[in-house]
Amino acid sequence: MDYSDFKMSHKQAYELALAIFADIEEYVESHHSEYEAFLIENSLEGGNRSNEIDNQDIVA
């Protein structure tokens, strides 16, 4: 499948985030040292990368 033109609404993105949040939170809590290492590694490589998707087209 080609997902290069994939779009989702804000509602769909919100529902997806809710669906995976509990799993991510549980993983971070049970793997805290790995999570801390991830944060350090990514801050050394240029800091916060959350804005990488800001310019993608997401349909409201």
The first five atom37 places (N, CA, C, CB, O) and aatype in JSON, in Angstrom:
{
  "aatype": [12, 3, 18, 15, 3, 13, 11, 12, 15, 8, 11, 5, 0, 18, 6, 10, 0, 10, 0, 9, 13, 0, 3, 9, 6, 6, 18, 19, 6, 15, 8, 8, 15, 6, 18, 6, 0, 13, 10, 9, 6, 2, 15, 10, 6, 7, 7, 2, 1, 15, 2, 6, 9, 3, 2, 5, 3, 9, 19, 0],
  "atom_mask": [
    [1, 1, 1, 1, 1],
    [1, 1, 1, 1, 1],
    [1, 1, 1, 1, 1],
    [1, 1, 1, 1, 1],
    [1, 1, 1, 1, 1],
    [1, 1, 1, 1, 1],
    [1, 1, 1, 1, 1],
    [1, 1, 1, 1, 1],
    [1, 1, 1, 1, 1],
    [1, 1, 1, 1, 1],
    [1, 1, 1, 1, 1],
    [1, 1, 1, 1, 1],
    [1, 1, 1, 1, 1],
    [1, 1, 1, 1, 1],
    [1, 1, 1, 1, 1],
    [1, 1, 1, 1, 1],
    [1, 1, 1, 1, 1],
    [1, 1, 1, 1, 1],
    [1, 1, 1, 1, 1],
    [1, 1, 1, 1, 1],
    [1, 1, 1, 1, 1],
    [1, 1, 1, 1, 1],
    [1, 1, 1, 1, 1],
    [1, 1, 1, 1, 1],
    [1, 1, 1, 1, 1],
    [1, 1, 1, 1, 1],
    [1, 1, 1, 1, 1],
    [1, 1, 1, 1, 1],
    [1, 1, 1, 1, 1],
    [1, 1, 1, 1, 1],
    [1, 1, 1, 1, 1],
    [1, 1, 1, 1, 1],
    [1, 1, 1, 1, 1],
    [1, 1, 1, 1, 1],
    [1, 1, 1, 1, 1],
    [1, 1, 1, 1, 1],
    [1, 1, 1, 1, 1],
    [1, 1, 1, 1, 1],
    [1, 1, 1, 1, 1],
    [1, 1, 1, 1, 1],
    [1, 1, 1, 1, 1],
    [1, 1, 1, 1, 1],
    [1, 1, 1, 1, 1],
    [1, 1, 1, 1, 1],
    [1, 1, 1, 1, 1],
    [1, 1, 1, 0, 1],
    [1, 1, 1, 0, 1],
    [1, 1, 1, 1, 1],
    [1, 1, 1, 1, 1],
    [1, 1, 1, 1, 1],
    [1, 1, 1, 1, 1],
    [1, 1, 1, 1, 1],
    [1, 1, 1, 1, 1],
    [1, 1, 1, 1, 1],
    [1, 1, 1, 1, 1],
    [1, 1, 1, 1, 1],
    [1, 1, 1, 1, 1],
    [1, 1, 1, 1, 1],
    [1, 1, 1, 1, 1],
    [1, 1, 1, 1, 1]
  ],
  "atom_positions": [
    [[0.83, -1.19, 0.0], [0.0, 0.0, 0.0], [0.87, 1.25, 0.0], [-0.94, 0.0, 1.21], [1.92, 1.3, 0.64]],
    [[0.42, 2.22, -0.7], [1.13, 3.49, -0.77], [0.41, 4.5, 0.14], [1.21, 4.01, -2.23], [-0.73, 4.89, -0.14]],
    [[1.08, 4.92, 1.2], [0.48, 5.86, 2.14], [1.03, 7.28, 1.96], [0.72, 5.4, 3.56], [0.91, 8.11, 2.86]],
    [[1.64, 7.56, 0.83], [2.25, 8.86, 0.63], [1.24, 10.0, 0.57], [3.06, 8.85, -0.64], [1.61, 11.16, 0.76]],
    [[-0.02, 9.69, 0.31], [-1.05, 10.72, 0.24], [-2.12, 10.49, 1.32], [-1.7, 10.74, -1.17], [-3.29, 10.83, 1.13]],
    [[-1.72, 9.9, 2.43], [-2.64, 9.57, 3.51], [-3.05, 10.82, 4.27], [-2.0, 8.55, 4.48], [-2.2, 11.64, 4.63]],
    [[-4.34, 10.97, 4.51], [-4.84, 12.11, 5.26], [-5.86, 11.61, 6.29], [-5.48, 13.18, 4.32], [-6.56, 10.63, 6.04]],
    [[-5.93, 12.3, 7.43], [-6.96, 11.98, 8.41], [-7.41, 13.27, 9.06], [-6.44, 10.98, 9.46], [-6.68, 14.26, 9.13]],
    [[-8.63, 13.24, 9.53], [-9.19, 14.43, 10.17], [-8.61, 14.57, 11.57], [-10.73, 14.36, 10.21], [-8.0, 13.65, 12.1]],
    [[-8.82, 15.74, 12.17], [-8.37, 15.95, 13.55], [-9.08, 14.97, 14.47], [-8.64, 17.4, 14.0], [-8.47, 14.45, 15.41]],
    [[-10.36, 14.71, 14.22], [-11.12, 13.76, 15.05], [-10.51, 12.37, 14.94], [-12.61, 13.72, 14.62], [-10.35, 11.69, 15.95]],
    [[-10.17, 11.94, 13.74], [-9.56, 10.63, 13.55], [-8.19, 10.56, 14.24], [-9.42, 10.31, 12.06], [-7.85, 9.55, 14.86]],
    [[-7.41, 11.63, 14.13], [-6.1, 11.66, 14.78], [-6.25, 11.6, 16.3], [-5.33, 12.93, 14.38], [-5.48, 10.91, 16.98]],
    [[-7.23, 12.31, 16.82], [-7.5, 12.31, 18.26], [-7.89, 10.9, 18.73], [-8.61, 13.32, 18.6], [-7.4, 10.42, 19.75]],
    [[-8.78, 10.25, 17.99], [-9.21, 8.91, 18.35], [-8.05, 7.92, 18.29], [-10.35, 8.45, 17.43], [-7.95, 7.03, 19.14]],
    [[-7.19, 8.05, 17.3], [-6.01, 7.2, 17.21], [-5.09, 7.44, 18.4], [-5.27, 7.46, 15.9], [-4.58, 6.49, 18.99]],
    [[-4.87, 8.7, 18.74], [-4.01, 9.02, 19.87], [-4.56, 8.42, 21.17], [-3.87, 10.55, 20.02], [-3.8, 7.87, 21.97]],
    [[-5.86, 8.52, 21.37], [-6.47, 7.93, 22.57], [-6.28, 6.41, 22.58], [-7.95, 8.27, 22.63], [-6.05, 5.83, 23.64]],
    [[-6.38, 5.79, 21.43], [-6.27, 4.34, 21.34], [-4.87, 3.85, 21.69], [-6.64, 3.88, 19.96], [-4.72, 2.77, 22.26]],
    [[-3.84, 4.63, 21.35], [-2.48, 4.16, 21.6], [-1.84, 4.76, 22.84], [-1.61, 4.46, 20.41], [-0.78, 4.3, 23.28]],
    [[-2.45, 5.79, 23.43], [-1.84, 6.49, 24.55], [-1.56, 5.56, 25.73], [-2.72, 7.62, 25.0], [-0.47, 5.59, 26.3]],
    [[-2.54, 4.75, 26.11], [-2.37, 3.87, 27.27], [-1.2, 2.92, 27.07], [-3.66, 3.07, 27.53], [-0.44, 2.67, 28.01]],
    [[-1.04, 2.39, 25.86], [0.07, 1.48, 25.59], [1.41, 2.2, 25.69], [-0.09, 0.86, 24.21], [2.37, 1.66, 26.23]],
    [[1.47, 3.41, 25.17], [2.71, 4.18, 25.23], [3.04, 4.54, 26.67], [2.62, 5.45, 24.37], [4.19, 4.4, 27.1]],
    [[2.05, 5.0, 27.42], [2.26, 5.37, 28.81], [2.76, 4.16, 29.62], [0.97, 5.93, 29.42], [3.69, 4.29, 30.41]],
    [[2.13, 3.01, 29.42], [2.55, 1.79, 30.13], [3.98, 1.41, 29.77], [1.59, 0.63, 29.81], [4.76, 1.03, 30.64]],
    [[4.32, 1.51, 28.49], [5.68, 1.17, 28.05], [6.7, 2.1, 28.68], [5.77, 1.24, 26.51], [7.73, 1.65, 29.19]],
    [[6.43, 3.39, 28.65], [7.36, 4.37, 29.22], [7.56, 4.12, 30.72], [6.86, 5.82, 28.99], [8.68, 4.18, 31.22]],
    [[6.46, 3.83, 31.43], [6.56, 3.57, 32.86], [7.38, 2.32, 33.15], [5.17, 3.43, 33.47], [8.14, 2.29, 34.12]],
    [[7.23, 1.28, 32.33], [7.95, 0.04, 32.59], [9.35, 0.01, 31.99], [7.16, -1.13, 32.06], [10.13, -0.89, 32.3]],
    [[9.69, 0.97, 31.14], [11.02, 1.06, 30.52], [11.58, 2.47, 30.69], [10.95, 0.67, 29.01], [12.05, 3.09, 29.74]],
    [[11.52, 2.95, 31.91], [11.88, 4.35, 32.17], [13.32, 4.68, 31.77], [11.68, 4.66, 33.64], [13.57, 5.74, 31.2]],
    [[14.27, 3.79, 32.07], [15.66, 4.1, 31.73], [15.87, 4.21, 30.22], [16.6, 3.03, 32.31], [16.62, 5.07, 29.75]],
    [[15.2, 3.32, 29.46], [15.31, 3.4, 28.01], [14.68, 4.69, 27.49], [14.66, 2.18, 27.36], [15.19, 5.3, 26.55]],
    [[13.56, 5.09, 28.1], [12.89, 6.32, 27.7], [13.77, 7.54, 27.98], [11.56, 6.46, 28.44], [13.87, 8.44, 27.15]],
    [[14.42, 7.55, 29.15], [15.34, 8.65, 29.47], [16.49, 8.71, 28.47], [15.89, 8.49, 30.91], [16.89, 9.79, 28.04]],
    [[17.03, 7.54, 28.09], [18.1, 7.51, 27.1], [17.61, 8.03, 25.75], [18.65, 6.08, 26.95], [18.34, 8.74, 25.06]],
    [[16.38, 7.67, 25.38], [15.79, 8.16, 24.13], [15.7, 9.68, 24.15], [14.38, 7.55, 23.92], [16.05, 10.34, 23.17]],
    [[15.23, 10.25, 25.27], [15.11, 11.71, 25.37], [16.47, 12.38, 25.24], [14.45, 12.11, 26.68], [16.61, 13.39, 24.56]],
    [[17.47, 11.83, 25.9], [18.82, 12.4, 25.84], [19.36, 12.3, 24.42], [19.77, 11.67, 26.82], [19.9, 13.28, 23.89]],
    [[19.23, 11.14, 23.81], [19.74, 10.95, 22.45], [19.09, 11.92, 21.47], [19.49, 9.51, 21.99], [19.79, 12.51, 20.64]],
    [[17.8, 12.1, 21.56], [17.11, 12.99, 20.63], [17.4, 14.45, 20.91], [15.62, 12.75, 20.68], [17.41, 15.26, 19.98]],
    [[17.63, 14.82, 22.15], [17.97, 16.21, 22.43], [19.36, 16.54, 21.92], [17.87, 16.5, 23.93], [19.63, 17.68, 21.53]],
    [[20.26, 15.56, 21.92], [21.6, 15.78, 21.39], [21.61, 15.86, 19.87], [22.53, 14.66, 21.85], [22.53, 16.45, 19.3]],
    [[20.61, 15.29, 19.22], [20.55, 15.3, 17.76], [19.74, 16.45, 17.21], [19.96, 14.01, 17.28], [19.39, 16.45, 16.03]],
    [[19.43, 17.43, 18.02], [18.73, 18.58, 17.49], [17.49, 18.94, 18.26], [0.0, 0.0, 0.0], [16.73, 19.81, 17.82]],
    [[17.27, 18.32, 19.37], [16.15, 18.71, 20.22], [14.82, 18.15, 19.81], [0.0, 0.0, 0.0], [14.73, 17.04, 19.29]],
    [[13.8, 18.92, 20.04], [12.43, 18.5, 19.84], [12.13, 18.3, 18.36], [11.47, 19.52, 20.44], [12.29, 19.22, 17.56]],
    [[11.7, 17.12, 18.01], [11.39, 16.81, 16.61], [9.9, 16.79, 16.36], [12.0, 15.48, 16.21], [9.47, 16.4, 15.28]],
    [[9.1, 17.21, 17.32], [7.65, 17.13, 17.17], [7.13, 18.02, 16.05], [6.98, 17.5, 18.47], [6.02, 17.8, 15.56]],
    [[7.9, 19.01, 15.63], [7.43, 19.9, 14.58], [7.74, 19.37, 13.18], [8.06, 21.26, 14.75], [7.47, 20.07, 12.2]],
    [[8.28, 18.16, 13.05], [8.58, 17.62, 11.74], [7.32, 17.39, 10.92], [9.35, 16.34, 11.87], [7.38, 17.44, 9.69]],
    [[6.18, 17.13, 11.55], [4.96, 16.87, 10.8], [4.08, 18.12, 10.69], [4.17, 15.76, 11.46], [3.01, 18.06, 10.09]],
    [[4.52, 19.24, 11.24], [3.7, 20.44, 11.23], [3.34, 20.89, 9.82], [4.42, 21.55, 11.94], [2.26, 21.44, 9.61]],
    [[4.2, 20.65, 8.86], [3.93, 21.15, 7.51], [3.2, 20.16, 6.62], [5.22, 21.52, 6.85], [2.92, 20.46, 5.46]],
    [[2.88, 18.99, 7.14], [2.13, 18.02, 6.35], [0.67, 18.43, 6.29], [2.28, 16.61, 6.95], [0.15, 19.08, 7.19]],
    [[0.02, 18.04, 5.22], [-1.4, 18.35, 5.06], [-2.23, 17.38, 5.88], [-1.82, 18.31, 3.58], [-2.22, 16.18, 5.61]],
    [[-2.93, 17.89, 6.86], [-3.86, 17.09, 7.64], [-5.22, 17.76, 7.48], [-3.42, 16.98, 9.17], [-5.38, 18.95, 7.76]],
    [[-6.18, 16.99, 7.02], [-7.51, 17.53, 6.74], [-8.28, 17.67, 8.05], [-8.28, 16.62, 5.74], [-8.29, 16.76, 8.87]],
    [[-8.92, 18.82, 8.23], [-9.71, 19.05, 9.44], [-11.08, 18.43, 9.32], [-9.85, 20.54, 9.73], [-11.89, 18.52, 10.25]]
  ]
}
